[in-house]
């Protein structure tokens, strides 16, 4: 029980830190486009997910310029809000899979 409490505390702290950083959607789109090119050969599925996330964030950046992910989610209620929200979940999932696979590969060496 104690261990799950520590994991929950670390997770909520990390999510709070992620929510406090205000990065415009355009920079997020560029970041995930670069990550997609890096991961394309090593993990093609994650590379394609990153490309989709970059596309969704680029659409959000065009629709809501100079807004961060949190700004879009809190201050607008159009279809792009749902697109950005789903892209954020997909990005988190793909990052977790990429990091886990990378660390597993390091451990296997």
Backbone bond lengths (Angstrom), bond angles and torsions (degrees), N, CA, C in turn:
res aa  C-N    CA-C-N  psi(-1)  N-CA   C-N-CA  omega(-1)  CA-C   N-CA-C  phi
1 X - - - 1.435 - - 1.524 111.21 -
2 X 1.310 116.94 -39.98 1.454 120.57 -177.30 1.524 110.95 -65.21
3 X 1.320 116.31 -39.84 1.456 120.59 -178.49 1.524 111.00 -63.66
4 X 1.324 118.15 -42.55 1.458 119.90 179.87 1.520 110.40 -65.44
5 X 1.330 118.27 -31.60 1.455 121.21 175.50 1.517 111.24 -65.22
6 X 1.333 116.86 -39.87 1.460 120.86 178.38 1.525 110.82 -67.23
7 X 1.320 116.58 -39.61 1.469 120.29 177.75 1.520 109.64 -64.15
8 X 1.331 116.60 -42.97 1.468 120.12 179.13 1.529 110.81 -62.32
9 X 1.336 117.40 -41.32 1.456 121.31 179.27 1.521 110.80 -63.32
10 X 1.332 117.23 -44.74 1.473 120.80 179.16 1.523 111.00 -64.96
11 X 1.315 116.40 -40.26 1.464 119.90 -179.47 1.521 111.14 -66.19
12 X 1.314 117.40 -45.33 1.460 119.46 179.96 1.516 111.59 -67.53
13 X 1.327 117.62 -33.89 1.464 120.35 176.40 1.519 110.48 -65.10
14 X 1.342 116.88 -44.90 1.469 120.75 -179.93 1.523 111.02 -64.86
15 X 1.327 117.58 -40.57 1.462 120.19 178.35 1.524 110.68 -66.53
16 X 1.332 117.80 -37.20 1.462 120.78 176.07 1.511 111.33 -63.77
17 X 1.334 116.89 -39.85 1.454 120.75 176.86 1.516 110.81 -65.00
18 X 1.316 117.13 -41.99 1.465 120.91 179.88 1.523 111.06 -64.74
19 X 1.327 117.70 -35.10 1.459 120.83 179.65 1.525 112.02 -75.31
20 X 1.334 117.53 -22.70 1.458 119.61 -177.62 1.524 112.32 -82.63
21 X 1.326 118.01 -18.04 1.453 121.61 -179.98 1.525 108.48 -85.12
22 X 1.329 116.48 120.86 1.459 121.37 -178.54 1.524 109.55 -99.15
23 X 1.310 116.81 98.11 1.462 122.77 179.25 1.525 107.61 -112.21
24 X 1.330 118.06 125.37 1.463 119.36 178.47 1.530 111.81 -60.15
25 X 1.319 116.03 150.46 1.468 121.29 -177.88 1.524 112.21 -59.51
26 X 1.315 117.83 -32.29 1.464 120.58 179.39 1.519 111.94 -62.05
27 X 1.338 116.82 -42.15 1.458 120.19 177.53 1.524 111.31 -68.87
28 X 1.324 116.40 -36.66 1.463 119.51 176.72 1.524 110.71 -64.34
29 X 1.327 116.88 -39.98 1.469 120.73 177.84 1.526 110.54 -63.14
30 X 1.322 116.53 -43.65 1.462 120.50 178.94 1.525 111.01 -64.06
31 X 1.321 117.08 -42.52 1.460 121.71 179.18 1.525 111.50 -59.29
32 X 1.332 116.73 -47.51 1.461 119.27 -178.17 1.525 112.22 -72.86
33 X 1.323 118.39 -25.73 1.469 120.27 173.51 1.526 110.30 -67.01
34 X 1.332 116.66 -40.22 1.469 120.41 177.35 1.524 110.38 -66.78
35 X 1.319 117.29 -43.35 1.465 121.04 178.01 1.532 110.28 -62.18
36 X 1.326 117.06 -36.90 1.472 120.44 178.95 1.522 110.64 -62.77
37 X 1.327 117.24 -41.43 1.470 119.32 179.47 1.523 111.02 -68.55
38 X 1.326 117.54 -33.08 1.468 120.19 178.99 1.525 111.97 -71.94
39 X 1.320 117.02 -36.00 1.463 121.26 -175.11 1.530 113.29 -92.24
40 X 1.303 118.76 -5.55 1.465 121.72 -170.67 1.522 112.03 -58.93
41 X 1.322 118.55 -44.07 1.471 120.65 -178.26 1.525 112.51 -81.82
42 X 1.331 116.49 -38.27 1.465 120.06 -175.84 1.524 111.53 -71.77
43 X 1.325 116.61 -44.40 1.467 121.95 -179.74 1.531 108.27 -139.96
44 X 1.332 117.16 89.24 1.466 119.83 -174.77 1.526 114.37 -59.81
45 X 1.318 118.12 -34.88 1.473 120.14 179.90 1.526 109.97 -65.18
46 X 1.322 117.15 -47.86 1.469 120.05 178.72 1.529 110.75 -64.84
47 X 1.314 117.04 -36.90 1.453 119.84 176.94 1.522 112.18 -60.03
48 X 1.324 115.92 -41.42 1.471 119.73 177.93 1.530 111.80 -69.28
49 X 1.324 116.32 -36.24 1.466 119.34 176.44 1.526 109.78 -64.84
50 X 1.332 116.85 -43.98 1.466 120.43 177.55 1.530 111.11 -60.77
51 X 1.311 116.79 -38.47 1.463 119.90 178.20 1.531 110.77 -65.16
52 X 1.322 117.07 -41.02 1.463 120.50 176.05 1.518 112.31 -64.20
53 X 1.327 116.46 -39.31 1.463 120.80 177.55 1.524 110.06 -64.75
54 X 1.330 116.38 -43.82 1.467 119.97 178.31 1.526 111.08 -61.35
55 X 1.326 116.76 -39.81 1.467 120.55 177.88 1.526 111.14 -65.29
56 X 1.321 117.07 -43.90 1.471 120.21 179.03 1.523 111.06 -63.55
57 X 1.320 117.11 -41.88 1.464 119.66 178.66 1.527 111.04 -68.20
58 X 1.330 117.74 -34.06 1.465 120.32 176.84 1.530 110.81 -66.33
59 X 1.313 117.05 -40.76 1.474 120.29 175.65 1.524 109.94 -62.35
60 X 1.332 116.61 -42.20 1.456 120.24 176.63 1.520 112.58 -63.64
61 X 1.331 116.76 -37.36 1.469 120.41 179.09 1.518 111.48 -68.24
62 X 1.326 116.97 -34.91 1.466 119.90 177.76 1.526 110.22 -71.69
63 X 1.319 116.73 -40.65 1.459 120.93 -178.06 1.530 112.11 -74.10
64 X 1.332 116.81 -39.85 1.464 122.33 -178.53 1.526 109.07 -126.12
65 X 1.332 118.02 79.26 1.470 119.99 -176.38 1.535 112.03 -65.28
66 X 1.314 114.68 146.07 1.471 123.98 176.26 1.524 113.01 63.19
67 X 1.319 117.89 21.98 1.467 120.27 176.15 1.524 108.69 -110.50
68 X 1.329 115.26 147.61 1.455 120.12 175.66 1.529 109.06 -87.22
69 X 1.313 115.54 176.73 1.458 119.94 178.77 1.530 110.31 -60.87
70 X 1.326 116.26 -45.86 1.467 119.95 -179.35 1.518 111.78 -64.69
71 X 1.338 117.59 -37.80 1.468 120.37 177.93 1.524 110.91 -61.35
72 X 1.323 115.53 -43.51 1.466 119.44 -180.00 1.523 110.26 -64.27
73 X 1.318 116.63 -43.22 1.463 120.05 -178.04 1.529 112.63 -68.82
74 X 1.321 117.60 -30.53 1.459 120.19 -176.65 1.529 113.44 -90.86
75 X 1.336 118.10 -32.17 1.455 120.14 -168.60 1.520 115.28 -110.49
76 X 1.292 118.70 -0.51 1.464 118.40 178.99 1.523 109.44 -134.33
77 X 1.306 116.01 154.52 1.467 121.29 -178.47 1.520 110.39 -134.66
78 X 1.309 116.73 46.33 1.460 119.62 176.25 1.527 108.99 -106.62
79 X 1.306 116.90 -175.29 1.460 121.39 -177.94 1.511 113.39 -65.70
80 X 1.320 116.71 -28.14 1.467 120.30 179.72 1.523 110.29 -66.19
81 X 1.308 117.25 -29.66 1.464 120.73 177.45 1.523 110.58 -59.77
82 X 1.314 116.51 -44.60 1.465 120.48 178.89 1.524 111.38 -68.52
83 X 1.314 116.99 -36.30 1.462 121.14 177.17 1.526 110.59 -63.23
84 X 1.327 116.90 -45.26 1.465 121.29 179.52 1.527 110.46 -66.78
85 X 1.314 117.42 -39.25 1.470 120.41 179.05 1.527 111.32 -63.23
86 X 1.321 116.91 -44.25 1.471 120.02 179.03 1.535 111.35 -68.44
87 X 1.324 116.45 -36.17 1.468 119.79 177.77 1.523 110.48 -65.46
88 X 1.319 116.92 -36.54 1.466 120.16 178.42 1.519 110.91 -63.70
89 X 1.327 117.25 -41.82 1.468 120.95 177.87 1.528 110.26 -66.01
90 X 1.327 116.93 -43.34 1.467 120.56 178.73 1.524 110.95 -63.01
91 X 1.329 116.69 -39.49 1.471 120.38 179.49 1.519 110.83 -64.38
92 X 1.328 116.88 -44.61 1.460 120.23 179.09 1.527 111.02 -61.36
93 X 1.307 116.79 -43.70 1.465 121.09 179.44 1.524 110.97 -63.56
94 X 1.317 117.69 -45.34 1.469 121.10 -179.17 1.531 111.19 -66.25
95 X 1.328 117.32 -38.06 1.467 119.89 177.70 1.517 110.54 -64.63
96 X 1.324 117.42 -42.80 1.462 120.23 178.10 1.527 111.73 -62.01
97 X 1.330 116.88 -41.88 1.471 120.26 178.52 1.525 110.28 -66.47
98 X 1.323 118.14 -42.76 1.467 121.21 -179.58 1.522 111.79 -63.65
99 X 1.331 116.74 -45.57 1.459 120.29 -179.28 1.523 110.69 -66.51
100 X 1.318 116.87 -42.29 1.464 120.45 178.92 1.522 111.18 -62.26
101 X 1.309 117.16 -44.56 1.467 120.86 179.26 1.523 111.27 -65.52
102 X 1.325 116.82 -40.11 1.456 120.60 178.34 1.524 110.90 -63.25
103 X 1.337 117.23 -46.13 1.455 120.16 179.61 1.527 111.92 -67.18
104 X 1.315 117.17 -35.42 1.457 119.96 176.59 1.528 110.90 -64.95
105 X 1.340 116.51 -38.10 1.464 120.37 176.47 1.510 112.46 -65.86
106 X 1.331 117.56 -37.51 1.460 120.65 176.17 1.516 111.47 -66.21
107 X 1.316 116.03 -38.20 1.464 120.82 -179.21 1.524 111.28 -69.81
108 X 1.333 117.71 -30.62 1.463 121.33 -178.03 1.527 112.38 -75.41
109 X 1.302 117.44 -18.29 1.491 120.12 -177.97 1.458 112.57 -76.04
